[in-house]
């Protein structure tokens, strides 16, 4: 997510754009008509900005990104406590932001909103202030992410879903369409239903990403203890620590459970 800018020499943009001369834009960036780019903006090489997109102060956009028509990146937070502080929106490399996506910059809580590399935000997604989104995430149409949410790598959220403020979603999780995430969603699982519940391990996603069958079986055992043994979370953590062999997957799940502030979703 590093930014390297070549000096802009004889770079011409469509006359119907509104681009601040103080913006730092790599000369290879392609900018369509009716785009607005404010002065405190940096855009990396190979990025394309579609018609009517608005890139506002504080935006730091990486290389090879696509910002589709009507998107608003780094908009002022929809937070009544925001007092105009100098905050940022950081977009990683090769991330695609589709039509009418809105992304708010940070507030003095975290000072930045971050979206990682290789993400896809489909049409009408909203990511609010102070969110931290990992790499390789996919949010389907109209997904709504409230403020201060943390979403780890390789998370997929299906269409028309909403995530409550301060919720955490663990790596490789999959949320079904129309989900309402009010509690934290642990890594490696599929979640759906109302209220949002554990529906099993995200086996298909894990296989696609190269997890071994042994690792997937171990993850199944972790969640059998957590969700199927009638234990509270503290007791389940103790049993997982004692009975499941040490592994990166075990450490990731236990770290997530231990650091959950809102509590986790329930079983079936």
C-alpha positions, 0 to 999 in steps of 0.5 A, spaced: 500 500 500 505 504 498 504 510 494 509 513 488 508 519 484 511 521 478 511 528 476 505 530 472 508 533 466 503 535 460 498 531 463 491 533 461 484 531 463 477 532 460 475 540 461 469 538 464 473 535 470 474 539 477 481 537 479 485 540 484 492 542 482 495 540 489 492 533 488 498 528 487 496 524 481 500 519 478 501 521 470 498 514 468 492 515 472 486 515 467 480 520 469 473 520 466 469 526 465 465 530 470 470 527 476 471 531 482 478 530 486 479 535 492 486 538 494 488 533 499 488 527 495 493 522 492 492 517 487 497 511 485 499 509 478 494 505 473 488 507 477 482 509 473 477 514 475 470 513 472 465 519 470 462 523 476 466 520 481 468 524 487 475 523 491 474 528 497 480 530 501 484 525 505 483 520 500 490 515 499 488 511 493 493 505 491 495 502 484 491 499 479 484 501 482 478 502 479 473 507 482 466 506 478 461 512 476 458 516 482 462 513 487 464 517 493 471 516 496 473 519 503 466 523 504 465 527 511 463 522 516 456 521 518 458 522 525 455 528 529 461 528 533 466 529 527 469 536 528 472 537 521 479 533 524 484 532 519 483 524 517 484 519 512 481 514 507 486 509 505 485 504 499 489 499 497 492 496 491 488 493 485 481 494 489 475 495 485 469 500 488 463 499 483 457 504 482 455 509 487 459 506 493 460 511 499 466 511 503 467 515 509 474 518 512 476 517 519 474 521 525 479 522 531 477 515 534 482 512 529 484 517 524 483 513 518 478 508 514 482 503 511 480 498 505 486 493 503 488 490 497 484 486 492 478 488 495 471 488 491 466 493 493 459 492 489 454 497 487 451 501 493 456 499 498 457 503 504 463 503 509 463 508 514 468 512 518 474 508 522 472 501 519 478 497 517 477 492 512 483 487 510 485 484 503 481 480 498 474 482 501 468 482 497 462 486 499 456 484 494 451 490 492 448 494 498 452 491 504 452 497 509 458 497 514 457 502 520 462 505 523 468 502 527 467 495 524 473 491 523 473 486 517 479 481 516 482 478 510 478 474 505 471 475 508 465 475 503 459 479 505 453 477 501 448 482 498 443 486 502 447 485 509 448 490 514 454 490 520 453 494 526 458 499 529 464 496 532 463 489 530 468 484 528 468 479 523 474 474 522 478 472 516 475 467 511 468 468 514 462 468 509 455 471 511 449 469 507 444 474 504 440 479 508 445 478 514 444 483 520 451 482 524 450 485 531 455 480 534 462 478 532 463 473 527 469 468 528 474 466 523 473 461 518 465 460 518 459 461 514 453 465 518 446 466 516 439 466 519 436 471 523 438 472 528 445 471 525 447 464 527 453 459 526 451 455 520 458 451 519 465 452 517 466 455 510 469 449 507 468 451 500 472 458 501 477 454 505 479 449 500 479 454 494 484 458 498 489 452 499 487 450 506 489 442 507 483 437 509 487 436 516 486 444 517 479 444 515 477 438 520 481 441 526 477 448 524 470 443 525 473 440 531 474 447 534 467 450 532 464 443 535 466 445 541 464 452 541 457 451 538 455 444 540 457 442 547 453 447 550 459 451 553 459 458 555 465 461 551 470 461 557 469 454 558 469 453 550 476 456 550 479 452 555 476 446 552 479 448 545 486 450 549 486 443 552 484 438 546 485 441 540 493 441 537 496 447 536 496 450 529 495 457 526 488 456 525 487 455 533 491 461 535 487 465 530 480 463 533 482 463 540 485 470 539 479 472 536 474 469 541 479 472 547 478 479 544 471 479 542 468 486 545 461 485 543 460 477 544 460 472 538 454 470 534 450 463 537 450 456 534 444 454 530 
